[in-house]
Amino acid sequence: MDDKLFQHFHFVRGQTLAALDGTTEEIADMIPTGFHNNIRWNLGHIFLSLNNLLYSYIGEKHGLTERDYQLFQFSTSPSD
């Protein structure tokens, strides 16, 4: 089970990075009309969510700095 879980996370990480290949800094920071977040924030949120899931799986507190944790937790946005 453990190997399958980590294989899946590795696959999803690779797919996410591949989808972003060629994304410029300008595009990563743009907030489209009608949305509250940009690509850069969404990547931070994905990282935080996966980090929380994996650390809870091994029974430990998240491995992020408190600042990063506060920046990307649920109900936050780049404007915060």
N, CA, C and O atoms as a CHARMM CRD file, in Angstrom:
* protein
*
  320
    1    1 MET  N      0.82600  -1.20600   0.00000 PROA 1      0.00000
    2    1 MET  CA     0.00000   0.00000   0.00000 PROA 1      0.00000
    3    1 MET  C      0.86000   1.25600   0.00000 PROA 1      0.00000
    4    1 MET  O      0.60400   2.18800  -0.76200 PROA 1      0.00000
    5    2 ASP  N      1.89000   1.28300   0.86200 PROA 2      0.00000
    6    2 ASP  CA     2.75100   2.45900   0.95100 PROA 2      0.00000
    7    2 ASP  C      3.38700   2.78300  -0.38900 PROA 2      0.00000
    8    2 ASP  O      3.39800   3.93800  -0.81500 PROA 2      0.00000
    9    3 ASP  N      3.92600   1.74700  -1.06400 PROA 3      0.00000
   10    3 ASP  CA     4.57700   1.97900  -2.34500 PROA 3      0.00000
   11    3 ASP  C      3.60100   2.55300  -3.36200 PROA 3      0.00000
   12    3 ASP  O      3.95300   3.47100  -4.10200 PROA 3      0.00000
   13    4 LYS  N      2.40100   2.03700  -3.41100 PROA 4      0.00000
   14    4 LYS  CA     1.39400   2.53200  -4.36000 PROA 4      0.00000
   15    4 LYS  C      1.03900   3.98400  -4.06600 PROA 4      0.00000
   16    4 LYS  O      0.89700   4.78900  -4.98700 PROA 4      0.00000
   17    5 LEU  N      0.89500   4.32000  -2.79300 PROA 5      0.00000
   18    5 LEU  CA     0.56100   5.68700  -2.40200 PROA 5      0.00000
   19    5 LEU  C      1.65300   6.65300  -2.85900 PROA 5      0.00000
   20    5 LEU  O      1.36100   7.68200  -3.46800 PROA 5      0.00000
   21    6 PHE  N      2.89200   6.32600  -2.56900 PROA 6      0.00000
   22    6 PHE  CA     3.98700   7.21300  -2.93500 PROA 6      0.00000
   23    6 PHE  C      4.23000   7.23100  -4.44000 PROA 6      0.00000
   24    6 PHE  O      4.64800   8.25400  -4.98300 PROA 6      0.00000
   25    7 GLN  N      3.97800   6.13200  -5.11400 PROA 7      0.00000
   26    7 GLN  CA     4.05900   6.11900  -6.58000 PROA 7      0.00000
   27    7 GLN  C      3.02200   7.06700  -7.16800 PROA 7      0.00000
   28    7 GLN  O      3.29600   7.78800  -8.12700 PROA 7      0.00000
   29    8 HSD  N      1.83900   7.05700  -6.58700 PROA 8      0.00000
   30    8 HSD  CA     0.77400   7.93900  -7.07300 PROA 8      0.00000
   31    8 HSD  C      1.14400   9.40600  -6.84100 PROA 8      0.00000
   32    8 HSD  O      0.97900  10.23400  -7.73700 PROA 8      0.00000
   33    9 PHE  N      1.63400   9.72800  -5.66200 PROA 9      0.00000
   34    9 PHE  CA     2.05300  11.10900  -5.39500 PROA 9      0.00000
   35    9 PHE  C      3.16000  11.53700  -6.34700 PROA 9      0.00000
   36    9 PHE  O      3.15800  12.66700  -6.83500 PROA 9      0.00000
   37   10 HSD  N      4.09700  10.65000  -6.61000 PROA 10     0.00000
   38   10 HSD  CA     5.18600  10.95400  -7.53600 PROA 10     0.00000
   39   10 HSD  C      4.62900  11.22300  -8.93800 PROA 10     0.00000
   40   10 HSD  O      5.05500  12.16100  -9.61200 PROA 10     0.00000
   41   11 PHE  N      3.67200  10.39100  -9.37000 PROA 11     0.00000
   42   11 PHE  CA     3.04800  10.56900 -10.67800 PROA 11     0.00000
   43   11 PHE  C      2.32200  11.90900 -10.76700 PROA 11     0.00000
   44   11 PHE  O      2.49800  12.65300 -11.73300 PROA 11     0.00000
   45   12 VAL  N      1.51300  12.21100  -9.76400 PROA 12     0.00000
   46   12 VAL  CA     0.74500  13.46700  -9.76700 PROA 12     0.00000
   47   12 VAL  C      1.68000  14.66900  -9.75500 PROA 12     0.00000
   48   12 VAL  O      1.43800  15.65200 -10.45700 PROA 12     0.00000
   49   13 ARG  N      2.73900  14.59900  -8.96800 PROA 13     0.00000
   50   13 ARG  CA     3.72500  15.68600  -8.92700 PROA 13     0.00000
   51   13 ARG  C      4.33700  15.90100 -10.31000 PROA 13     0.00000
   52   13 ARG  O      4.46800  17.03400 -10.77200 PROA 13     0.00000
   53   14 GLY  N      4.70800  14.80900 -10.96100 PROA 14     0.00000
   54   14 GLY  CA     5.29000  14.90500 -12.30200 PROA 14     0.00000
   55   14 GLY  C      4.32400  15.50000 -13.30500 PROA 14     0.00000
   56   14 GLY  O      4.71700  16.31700 -14.13700 PROA 14     0.00000
   57   15 GLN  N      3.06600  15.10000 -13.23400 PROA 15     0.00000
   58   15 GLN  CA     2.05200  15.63200 -14.14200 PROA 15     0.00000
   59   15 GLN  C      1.82500  17.12200 -13.90000 PROA 15     0.00000
   60   15 GLN  O      1.67200  17.89200 -14.84800 PROA 15     0.00000
   61   16 THR  N      1.80400  17.52700 -12.63500 PROA 16     0.00000
   62   16 THR  CA     1.61300  18.93700 -12.29100 PROA 16     0.00000
   63   16 THR  C      2.77400  19.76900 -12.82400 PROA 16     0.00000
   64   16 THR  O      2.55800  20.81400 -13.43900 PROA 16     0.00000
   65   17 LEU  N      3.99400  19.31500 -12.59300 PROA 17     0.00000
   66   17 LEU  CA     5.16300  20.05100 -13.07300 PROA 17     0.00000
   67   17 LEU  C      5.20300  20.10600 -14.60000 PROA 17     0.00000
   68   17 LEU  O      5.55900  21.13700 -15.17000 PROA 17     0.00000
   69   18 ALA  N      4.84600  19.02300 -15.25700 PROA 18     0.00000
   70   18 ALA  CA     4.83000  19.00200 -16.72100 PROA 18     0.00000
   71   18 ALA  C      3.79700  19.97900 -17.27600 PROA 18     0.00000
   72   18 ALA  O      4.04100  20.64100 -18.28500 PROA 18     0.00000
   73   19 ALA  N      2.64700  20.06600 -16.61500 PROA 19     0.00000
   74   19 ALA  CA     1.60400  20.98900 -17.06300 PROA 19     0.00000
   75   19 ALA  C      2.05000  22.43900 -16.94500 PROA 19     0.00000
   76   19 ALA  O      1.56600  23.30500 -17.67400 PROA 19     0.00000
   77   20 LEU  N      2.96800  22.69700 -16.03100 PROA 20     0.00000
   78   20 LEU  CA     3.43700  24.06800 -15.80700 PROA 20     0.00000
   79   20 LEU  C      4.70100  24.40400 -16.57900 PROA 20     0.00000
   80   20 LEU  O      5.16500  25.54300 -16.54600 PROA 20     0.00000
   81   21 ASP  N      5.25400  23.43500 -17.26400 PROA 21     0.00000
   82   21 ASP  CA     6.47100  23.66800 -18.02200 PROA 21     0.00000
   83   21 ASP  C      6.23200  24.79400 -19.02600 PROA 21     0.00000
   84   21 ASP  O      5.30000  24.73100 -19.82800 PROA 21     0.00000
   85   22 GLY  N      7.06100  25.80300 -18.97800 PROA 22     0.00000
   86   22 GLY  CA     6.92100  26.94100 -19.88700 PROA 22     0.00000
   87   22 GLY  C      6.06600  28.06900 -19.34200 PROA 22     0.00000
   88   22 GLY  O      5.93000  29.10400 -19.99500 PROA 22     0.00000
   89   23 THR  N      5.48600  27.89600 -18.16200 PROA 23     0.00000
   90   23 THR  CA     4.69900  28.97100 -17.55900 PROA 23     0.00000
   91   23 THR  C      5.64800  30.07000 -17.09400 PROA 23     0.00000
   92   23 THR  O      6.60400  29.80300 -16.36600 PROA 23     0.00000
   93   24 THR  N      5.38700  31.29100 -17.51000 PROA 24     0.00000
   94   24 THR  CA     6.24300  32.41100 -17.12500 PROA 24     0.00000
   95   24 THR  C      5.86400  32.93100 -15.74000 PROA 24     0.00000
   96   24 THR  O      4.78600  32.63700 -15.22600 PROA 24     0.00000
   97   25 GLU  N      6.77200  33.71100 -15.14600 PROA 25     0.00000
   98   25 GLU  CA     6.50100  34.33900 -13.84600 PROA 25     0.00000
   99   25 GLU  C      5.26000  35.22900 -13.95400 PROA 25     0.00000
  100   25 GLU  O      4.42200  35.25400 -13.05200 PROA 25     0.00000
  101   26 GLU  N      5.15600  35.94400 -15.04800 PROA 26     0.00000
  102   26 GLU  CA     4.01800  36.85300 -15.24700 PROA 26     0.00000
  103   26 GLU  C      2.69400  36.09000 -15.26200 PROA 26     0.00000
  104   26 GLU  O      1.72400  36.49700 -14.62300 PROA 26     0.00000
  105   27 ILE  N      2.66800  34.99000 -15.99000 PROA 27     0.00000
  106   27 ILE  CA     1.45000  34.18000 -16.04600 PROA 27     0.00000
  107   27 ILE  C      1.16800  33.54400 -14.69000 PROA 27     0.00000
  108   27 ILE  O      0.01300  33.48200 -14.26700 PROA 27     0.00000
  109   28 ALA  N      2.20800  33.07100 -14.00500 PROA 28     0.00000
  110   28 ALA  CA     2.03200  32.41500 -12.70400 PROA 28     0.00000
  111   28 ALA  C      1.44200  33.35900 -11.66200 PROA 28     0.00000
  112   28 ALA  O      0.77900  32.91300 -10.72500 PROA 28     0.00000
  113   29 ASP  N      1.67800  34.65900 -11.81900 PROA 29     0.00000
  114   29 ASP  CA     1.18300  35.63500 -10.83400 PROA 29     0.00000
  115   29 ASP  C     -0.11000  36.32800 -11.25100 PROA 29     0.00000
  116   29 ASP  O     -0.66900  37.10300 -10.47400 PROA 29     0.00000
  117   30 MET  N     -0.58900  36.06700 -12.45000 PROA 30     0.00000
  118   30 MET  CA    -1.80300  36.71300 -12.94200 PROA 30     0.00000
  119   30 MET  C     -3.04300  36.07900 -12.29100 PROA 30     0.00000
  120   30 MET  O     -3.14900  34.85600 -12.19300 PROA 30     0.00000
  121   31 ILE  N     -3.96400  36.92300 -11.85600 PROA 31     0.00000
  122   31 ILE  CA    -5.24500  36.43900 -11.31900 PROA 31     0.00000
  123   31 ILE  C     -6.30600  36.74700 -12.37400 PROA 31     0.00000
  124   31 ILE  O     -6.65000  37.91000 -12.58500 PROA 31     0.00000
  125   32 PRO  N     -6.83000  35.71000 -13.04100 PROA 32     0.00000
  126   32 PRO  CA    -7.81700  35.93800 -14.09300 PROA 32     0.00000
  127   32 PRO  C     -9.10700  36.55100 -13.53400 PROA 32     0.00000
  128   32 PRO  O     -9.46800  36.32500 -12.37900 PROA 32     0.00000
  129   33 THR  N     -9.77300  37.30900 -14.35500 PROA 33     0.00000
  130   33 THR  CA   -11.05500  37.90300 -13.98200 PROA 33     0.00000
  131   33 THR  C    -12.01500  36.80200 -13.54600 PROA 33     0.00000
  132   33 THR  O    -12.17100  35.78400 -14.22100 PROA 33     0.00000
  133   34 GLY  N    -12.64900  37.03000 -12.41100 PROA 34     0.00000
  134   34 GLY  CA   -13.60800  36.06700 -11.87900 PROA 34     0.00000
  135   34 GLY  C    -12.99800  35.04100 -10.93700 PROA 34     0.00000
  136   34 GLY  O    -13.71600  34.21600 -10.37200 PROA 34     0.00000
  137   35 PHE  N    -11.67500  35.08200 -10.76000 PROA 35     0.00000
  138   35 PHE  CA   -10.99500  34.15200  -9.86900 PROA 35     0.00000
  139   35 PHE  C    -10.34000  34.91900  -8.72900 PROA 35     0.00000
  140   35 PHE  O    -10.13400  36.12800  -8.82300 PROA 35     0.00000
  141   36 HSD  N    -10.01400  34.21100  -7.65100 PROA 36     0.00000
  142   36 HSD  CA    -9.39600  34.84300  -6.48500 PROA 36     0.00000
  143   36 HSD  C     -7.92100  34.46500  -6.32300 PROA 36     0.00000
  144   36 HSD  O     -7.21800  35.04800  -5.49800 PROA 36     0.00000
  145   37 ASN  N     -7.45700  33.49900  -7.10100 PROA 37     0.00000
  146   37 ASN  CA    -6.10500  32.98400  -6.91100 PROA 37     0.00000
  147   37 ASN  C     -5.34800  32.92700  -8.22600 PROA 37     0.00000
  148   37 ASN  O     -5.93700  32.94900  -9.30700 PROA 37     0.00000
  149   38 ASN  N     -4.03700  32.85400  -8.10900 PROA 38     0.00000
  150   38 ASN  CA    -3.19800  32.69800  -9.29300 PROA 38     0.00000
  151   38 ASN  C     -2.54900  31.31000  -9.29000 PROA 38     0.00000
  152   38 ASN  O     -2.71300  30.54100  -8.34200 PROA 38     0.00000
  153   39 ILE  N     -1.82600  31.00600 -10.33800 PROA 39     0.00000
  154   39 ILE  CA    -1.18900  29.69700 -10.45700 PROA 39     0.00000
  155   39 ILE  C     -0.18900  29.47800  -9.33200 PROA 39     0.00000
  156   39 ILE  O     -0.13200  28.39600  -8.74800 PROA 39     0.00000
  157   40 ARG  N      0.60400  30.51200  -9.02600 PROA 40     0.00000
  158   40 ARG  CA     1.62300  30.37000  -7.98100 PROA 40     0.00000
  159   40 ARG  C      0.96800  30.00700  -6.63900 PROA 40     0.00000
  160   40 ARG  O      1.45700  29.12300  -5.93600 PROA 40     0.00000
  161   41 TRP  N     -0.13600  30.68200  -6.27900 PROA 41     0.00000
  162   41 TRP  CA    -0.81800  30.38100  -5.02300 PROA 41     0.00000
  163   41 TRP  C     -1.36600  28.95400  -5.06200 PROA 41     0.00000
  164   41 TRP  O     -1.26700  28.21700  -4.08100 PROA 41     0.00000
  165   42 ASN  N     -1.94200  28.57300  -6.20000 PROA 42     0.00000
  166   42 ASN  CA    -2.50000  27.22400  -6.29600 PROA 42     0.00000
  167   42 ASN  C     -1.42300  26.15200  -6.13000 PROA 42     0.00000
  168   42 ASN  O     -1.67800  25.10800  -5.53100 PROA 42     0.00000
  169   43 LEU  N     -0.23600  26.40000  -6.65100 PROA 43     0.00000
  170   43 LEU  CA     0.85900  25.44200  -6.44200 PROA 43     0.00000
  171   43 LEU  C      1.22300  25.34600  -4.96500 PROA 43     0.00000
  172   43 LEU  O      1.45200  24.25300  -4.44700 PROA 43     0.00000
  173   44 GLY  N      1.27700  26.49000  -4.28900 PROA 44     0.00000
  174   44 GLY  CA     1.55100  26.48200  -2.84800 PROA 44     0.00000
  175   44 GLY  C      0.47600  25.72100  -2.08700 PROA 44     0.00000
  176   44 GLY  O      0.76900  24.98300  -1.14700 PROA 44     0.00000
  177   45 HSD  N     -0.76900  25.90900  -2.50500 PROA 45     0.00000
  178   45 HSD  CA    -1.88700  25.23200  -1.85100 PROA 45     0.00000
  179   45 HSD  C     -1.81200  23.71800  -2.09000 PROA 45     0.00000
  180   45 HSD  O     -2.04200  22.93400  -1.17000 PROA 45     0.00000
  181   46 ILE  N     -1.49300  23.30900  -3.31700 PROA 46     0.00000
  182   46 ILE  CA    -1.33200  21.88300  -3.61500 PROA 46     0.00000
  183   46 ILE  C     -0.22200  21.30300  -2.75000 PROA 46     0.00000
  184   46 ILE  O     -0.37600  20.23200  -2.16300 PROA 46     0.00000
  185   47 PHE  N      0.90200  22.02000  -2.67600 PROA 47     0.00000
  186   47 PHE  CA     2.03200  21.54200  -1.87900 PROA 47     0.00000
  187   47 PHE  C      1.64300  21.40700  -0.40600 PROA 47     0.00000
  188   47 PHE  O      1.95100  20.39800   0.22900 PROA 47     0.00000
  189   48 LEU  N      0.97200  22.41700   0.13000 PROA 48     0.00000
  190   48 LEU  CA     0.54400  22.37700   1.53300 PROA 48     0.00000
  191   48 LEU  C     -0.40100  21.20300   1.77400 PROA 48     0.00000
  192   48 LEU  O     -0.24900  20.47200   2.75300 PROA 48     0.00000
  193   49 SER  N     -1.36400  21.02300   0.89100 PROA 49     0.00000
  194   49 SER  CA    -2.34000  19.94200   1.06200 PROA 49     0.00000
  195   49 SER  C     -1.67000  18.57700   1.04100 PROA 49     0.00000
  196   49 SER  O     -1.94600  17.73500   1.89600 PROA 49     0.00000
  197   50 LEU  N     -0.79300  18.35200   0.07100 PROA 50     0.00000
  198   50 LEU  CA    -0.09300  17.06600  -0.00400 PROA 50     0.00000
  199   50 LEU  C      0.84900  16.87800   1.17300 PROA 50     0.00000
  200   50 LEU  O      0.97200  15.77600   1.70800 PROA 50     0.00000
  201   51 ASN  N      1.50900  17.94800   1.57300 PROA 51     0.00000
  202   51 ASN  CA     2.41000  17.89600   2.72000 PROA 51     0.00000
  203   51 ASN  C      1.63300  17.50600   3.97800 PROA 51     0.00000
  204   51 ASN  O      2.07000  16.63800   4.73400 PROA 51     0.00000
  205   52 ASN  N      0.48600  18.14400   4.20300 PROA 52     0.00000
  206   52 ASN  CA    -0.34400  17.81500   5.36800 PROA 52     0.00000
  207   52 ASN  C     -0.78600  16.35700   5.33300 PROA 52     0.00000
  208   52 ASN  O     -0.75700  15.66500   6.35100 PROA 52     0.00000
  209   53 LEU  N     -1.19500  15.89900   4.15800 PROA 53     0.00000
  210   53 LEU  CA    -1.66200  14.52600   4.02000 PROA 53     0.00000
  211   53 LEU  C     -0.54100  13.53100   4.31900 PROA 53     0.00000
  212   53 LEU  O     -0.73800  12.57000   5.06300 PROA 53     0.00000
  213   54 LEU  N      0.62500  13.76500   3.73900 PROA 54     0.00000
  214   54 LEU  CA     1.73000  12.83500   3.95400 PROA 54     0.00000
  215   54 LEU  C      2.23600  12.87200   5.39000 PROA 54     0.00000
  216   54 LEU  O      2.53800  11.82600   5.96500 PROA 54     0.00000
  217   55 TYR  N      2.33100  14.05800   5.97400 PROA 55     0.00000
  218   55 TYR  CA     2.81100  14.13200   7.35800 PROA 55     0.00000
  219   55 TYR  C      1.79600  13.52500   8.32600 PROA 55     0.00000
  220   55 TYR  O      2.18500  12.89200   9.30700 PROA 55     0.00000
  221   56 SER  N      0.51400  13.70700   8.06400 PROA 56     0.00000
  222   56 SER  CA    -0.48300  13.08300   8.94600 PROA 56     0.00000
  223   56 SER  C     -0.43500  11.56300   8.79300 PROA 56     0.00000
  224   56 SER  O     -0.70400  10.83300   9.74700 PROA 56     0.00000
  225   57 TYR  N     -0.09900  11.09300   7.61200 PROA 57     0.00000
  226   57 TYR  CA     0.02400   9.65100   7.35900 PROA 57     0.00000
  227   57 TYR  C      1.11900   9.03600   8.22500 PROA 57     0.00000
  228   57 TYR  O      0.98700   7.90500   8.69200 PROA 57     0.00000
  229   58 ILE  N      2.20500   9.78600   8.43900 PROA 58     0.00000
  230   58 ILE  CA     3.28600   9.26000   9.27200 PROA 58     0.00000
  231   58 ILE  C      3.15900   9.71400  10.72600 PROA 58     0.00000
  232   58 ILE  O      4.01800   9.40800  11.55300 PROA 58     0.00000
  233   59 GLY  N      2.07200  10.45200  11.03800 PROA 59     0.00000
  234   59 GLY  CA     1.78800  10.81600  12.42500 PROA 59     0.00000
  235   59 GLY  C      2.58200  11.99500  12.95800 PROA 59     0.00000
  236   59 GLY  O      2.84200  12.07300  14.15800 PROA 59     0.00000
  237   60 GLU  N      2.96900  12.91000  12.08500 PROA 60     0.00000
  238   60 GLU  CA     3.72600  14.08100  12.52000 PROA 60     0.00000
  239   60 GLU  C      3.04700  15.36000  12.05300 PROA 60     0.00000
  240   60 GLU  O      2.20600  15.34800  11.15500 PROA 60     0.00000
  241   61 LYS  N      3.43700  16.47200  12.68700 PROA 61     0.00000
  242   61 LYS  CA     2.95000  17.78300  12.28000 PROA 61     0.00000
  243   61 LYS  C      3.57600  18.14000  10.93500 PROA 61     0.00000
  244   61 LYS  O      4.64600  17.64100  10.58500 PROA 61     0.00000
  245   62 HSD  N      2.90300  19.00300  10.19200 PROA 62     0.00000
  246   62 HSD  CA     3.39200  19.40100   8.86300 PROA 62     0.00000
  247   62 HSD  C      4.85700  19.82000   8.91500 PROA 62     0.00000
  248   62 HSD  O      5.34200  20.27500   9.95100 PROA 62     0.00000
  249   63 GLY  N      5.55000  19.66700   7.80800 PROA 63     0.00000
  250   63 GLY  CA     6.97500  19.96200   7.75700 PROA 63     0.00000
  251   63 GLY  C      7.29400  21.32900   7.17800 PROA 63     0.00000
  252   63 GLY  O      8.40200  21.54900   6.68800 PROA 63     0.00000
  253   64 LEU  N      6.34000  22.24800   7.22600 PROA 64     0.00000
  254   64 LEU  CA     6.53200  23.58400   6.65300 PROA 64     0.00000
  255   64 LEU  C      6.84800  24.61000   7.72400 PROA 64     0.00000
  256   64 LEU  O      6.62000  24.38700   8.91300 PROA 64     0.00000
  257   65 THR  N      7.37800  25.73900   7.27800 PROA 65     0.00000
  258   65 THR  CA     7.51600  26.84800   8.21200 PROA 65     0.00000
  259   65 THR  C      6.11900  27.35800   8.54000 PROA 65     0.00000
  260   65 THR  O      5.19300  27.18500   7.74800 PROA 65     0.00000
  261   66 GLU  N      5.96400  27.97200   9.67900 PROA 66     0.00000
  262   66 GLU  CA     4.64800  28.50300  10.06100 PROA 66     0.00000
  263   66 GLU  C      4.17600  29.55700   9.06300 PROA 66     0.00000
  264   66 GLU  O      2.98400  29.64900   8.77000 PROA 66     0.00000
  265   67 ARG  N      5.11000  30.35000   8.54400 PROA 67     0.00000
  266   67 ARG  CA     4.76700  31.38700   7.54800 PROA 67     0.00000
  267   67 ARG  C      4.16900  30.75400   6.29300 PROA 67     0.00000
  268   67 ARG  O      3.11900  31.19100   5.82200 PROA 67     0.00000
  269   68 ASP  N      4.82900  29.72800   5.74700 PROA 68     0.00000
  270   68 ASP  CA     4.31500  29.05900   4.55700 PROA 68     0.00000
  271   68 ASP  C      2.98000  28.39700   4.83600 PROA 68     0.00000
  272   68 ASP  O      2.07600  28.42500   4.00000 PROA 68     0.00000
  273   69 TYR  N      2.85900  27.80500   6.00600 PROA 69     0.00000
  274   69 TYR  CA     1.59900  27.16400   6.37300 PROA 69     0.00000
  275   69 TYR  C      0.46100  28.20000   6.38600 PROA 69     0.00000
  276   69 TYR  O     -0.62900  27.93700   5.87700 PROA 69     0.00000
  277   70 GLN  N      0.71900  29.35000   6.96000 PROA 70     0.00000
  278   70 GLN  CA    -0.30000  30.41000   7.03700 PROA 70     0.00000
  279   70 GLN  C     -0.62300  30.97200   5.65600 PROA 70     0.00000
  280   70 GLN  O     -1.77900  31.30200   5.38800 PROA 70     0.00000
  281   71 LEU  N      0.36000  31.08900   4.77900 PROA 71     0.00000
  282   71 LEU  CA     0.14500  31.66500   3.45000 PROA 71     0.00000
  283   71 LEU  C     -0.76400  30.82400   2.56700 PROA 71     0.00000
  284   71 LEU  O     -1.55300  31.37000   1.79600 PROA 71     0.00000
  285   72 PHE  N     -0.66600  29.51400   2.66900 PROA 72     0.00000
  286   72 PHE  CA    -1.32800  28.64900   1.69800 PROA 72     0.00000
  287   72 PHE  C     -2.44400  27.78800   2.26800 PROA 72     0.00000
  288   72 PHE  O     -2.96600  26.92700   1.55900 PROA 72     0.00000
  289   73 GLN  N     -2.82600  27.98900   3.51700 PROA 73     0.00000
  290   73 GLN  CA    -3.89700  27.16300   4.07300 PROA 73     0.00000
  291   73 GLN  C     -5.23400  27.51900   3.42800 PROA 73     0.00000
  292   73 GLN  O     -5.34600  28.51000   2.70600 PROA 73     0.00000
  293   74 PHE  N     -6.23800  26.69800   3.69900 PROA 74     0.00000
  294   74 PHE  CA    -7.57500  26.92500   3.14500 PROA 74     0.00000
  295   74 PHE  C     -8.07800  28.30900   3.51200 PROA 74     0.00000
  296   74 PHE  O     -7.74700  28.84300   4.57000 PROA 74     0.00000
  297   75 SER  N     -8.86900  28.87600   2.63900 PROA 75     0.00000
  298   75 SER  CA    -9.49700  30.19000   2.82700 PROA 75     0.00000
  299   75 SER  C     -8.49900  31.34200   2.73800 PROA 75     0.00000
  300   75 SER  O     -8.78600  32.43200   3.23200 PROA 75     0.00000
  301   76 THR  N     -7.34400  31.13200   2.12600 PROA 76     0.00000
  302   76 THR  CA    -6.41100  32.22300   1.88300 PROA 76     0.00000
  303   76 THR  C     -6.33800  32.48800   0.39200 PROA 76     0.00000
  304   76 THR  O     -6.80300  31.68700  -0.41900 PROA 76     0.00000
  305   77 SER  N     -5.75400  33.61400   0.04400 PROA 77     0.00000
  306   77 SER  CA    -5.57200  33.95300  -1.36800 PROA 77     0.00000
  307   77 SER  C     -4.34600  34.85500  -1.48800 PROA 77     0.00000
  308   77 SER  O     -3.84800  35.34800  -0.47500 PROA 77     0.00000
  309   78 PRO  N     -3.85400  35.08000  -2.69900 PROA 78     0.00000
  310   78 PRO  CA    -2.68900  35.93800  -2.87900 PROA 78     0.00000
  311   78 PRO  C     -2.91000  37.35600  -2.35700 PROA 78     0.00000
  312   78 PRO  O     -1.95200  38.02700  -1.97200 PROA 78     0.00000
  313   79 SER  N     -4.15100  37.81700  -2.34000 PROA 79     0.00000
  314   79 SER  CA    -4.41900  39.18300  -1.85600 PROA 79     0.00000
  315   79 SER  C     -4.27900  39.30800  -0.35600 PROA 79     0.00000
  316   79 SER  O     -4.17700  40.42000   0.16100 PROA 79     0.00000
  317   80 ASP  N     -4.27100  38.16500   0.37400 PROA 80     0.00000
  318   80 ASP  CA    -4.07000  38.19600   1.82000 PROA 80     0.00000
  319   80 ASP  C     -2.63600  38.53600   2.14500 PROA 80     0.00000
  320   80 ASP  O     -2.26900  38.61000   3.31800 PROA 80     0.00000
